[in-house]
Amino acid sequence: MDIFVKTITENMENKYLLHGKLTAKSGHKEELAEILLQASQLVSTATGCKLYAVSNDKDDANSVYVTEIWESKDDHDNSLKIEGVRELIMKAMPILEGQPTKGQELEIVGGAGL
């Protein structure tokens, strides 16, 4: 069992997981979610993209979450250079409540689908 756990852990070492909350101005949550879904379409075929999930908080009328898993942080950073991504970021900025904060960078230890 120890060899199995070690192998899984080694395979997760370079993976990059980013989980962030974006808060829309009142009445703009659906618009923000749509912009993020468009972003997910653009990055879905990017090198290293394993997951780009957009989700709503049922208890918060204005928050949208994005969870991303990449083969590496470099793959994530390169995804910001994909044509159309910067334009979507600029489209989202005016409907955000304040400046977005950096998402949580989490260390992946394993799990189903990885």
C-alpha positions in Angstrom: 0.0 0.0 0.0 2.8 2.4 0.8 4.2 2.1 -2.8 0.8 2.9 -4.2 0.4 6.0 -2.0 3.9 7.1 -2.9 3.2 6.7 -6.6 0.0 8.7 -6.4 1.7 11.5 -4.4 4.6 11.7 -6.9 2.1 12.0 -9.7 0.4 14.9 -8.0 3.6 16.9 -7.2 3.6 19.3 -10.2 -0.2 19.6 -10.5 -1.6 23.0 -9.8 -5.0 23.6 -8.2 -6.5 27.1 -8.0 -9.8 27.7 -6.2 -11.3 31.2 -6.1 -14.4 33.2 -5.3 -15.5 36.0 -7.5 -18.2 38.4 -6.2 -20.4 40.1 -8.7 -22.2 43.4 -8.2 -25.9 42.8 -7.2 -27.9 41.5 -10.1 -24.8 40.4 -12.2 -24.1 36.9 -10.9 -25.6 35.1 -13.9 -23.6 37.4 -16.3 -20.4 36.7 -14.4 -21.1 33.0 -14.4 -21.6 33.1 -18.2 -18.4 35.0 -18.8 -16.5 32.3 -16.7 -18.2 29.6 -18.7 -17.0 31.2 -21.9 -13.5 31.2 -20.3 -13.8 27.6 -19.5 -14.5 26.9 -23.2 -11.4 28.8 -24.3 -9.1 27.1 -21.9 -10.6 23.6 -22.1 -8.2 22.6 -24.9 -5.2 24.4 -23.4 -2.1 22.4 -22.6 -2.3 21.0 -19.2 -6.0 21.9 -18.4 -7.6 19.1 -16.4 -10.5 20.9 -14.9 -12.1 24.4 -15.1 -15.3 24.2 -13.1 -17.6 27.2 -12.5 -20.1 26.9 -9.6 -22.6 29.1 -7.7 -22.9 29.4 -4.0 -26.5 28.6 -3.1 -26.3 30.7 0.0 -24.7 33.8 -1.6 -26.7 35.7 -4.2 -23.6 37.3 -5.7 -20.7 34.8 -5.5 -19.3 32.5 -8.2 -16.5 30.0 -7.7 -13.9 28.7 -10.1 -11.9 25.6 -9.5 -9.0 24.9 -11.8 -6.7 21.9 -12.0 -3.6 22.1 -14.3 -0.7 19.8 -15.0 1.5 22.7 -13.8 1.4 26.3 -12.7 3.2 27.2 -16.0 0.3 25.7 -17.9 -2.2 27.8 -15.9 -0.1 31.0 -16.5 0.1 30.2 -20.2 -3.7 29.9 -20.4 -4.0 33.6 -19.7 -2.3 34.2 -23.1 -5.0 32.3 -25.0 -6.8 34.5 -27.5 -10.0 35.9 -26.0 -9.1 35.2 -22.3 -7.9 38.7 -21.6 -11.0 40.1 -23.3 -13.2 38.1 -21.0 -11.3 39.2 -18.0 -11.8 42.8 -19.1 -15.5 42.1 -19.7 -15.9 40.7 -16.1 -14.0 43.5 -14.3 -16.8 46.1 -14.4 -19.4 43.7 -12.9 -17.2 42.6 -10.0 -17.7 43.9 -6.5 -14.2 45.2 -5.9 -10.9 43.9 -7.1 -10.7 40.1 -7.3 -8.5 38.5 -4.8 -6.0 35.8 -5.6 -7.6 32.3 -5.4 -6.4 29.6 -3.0 -3.5 27.6 -4.4 -4.1 24.1 -2.9 -1.8 21.1 -2.9 -3.4 18.1 -4.5 -2.8 14.9 -2.7 -4.9 12.6 -4.9 -8.5 11.6 -5.5 -10.9 10.2 -8.1 -10.4 11.4 -11.6 -6.9 12.5 -11.1 
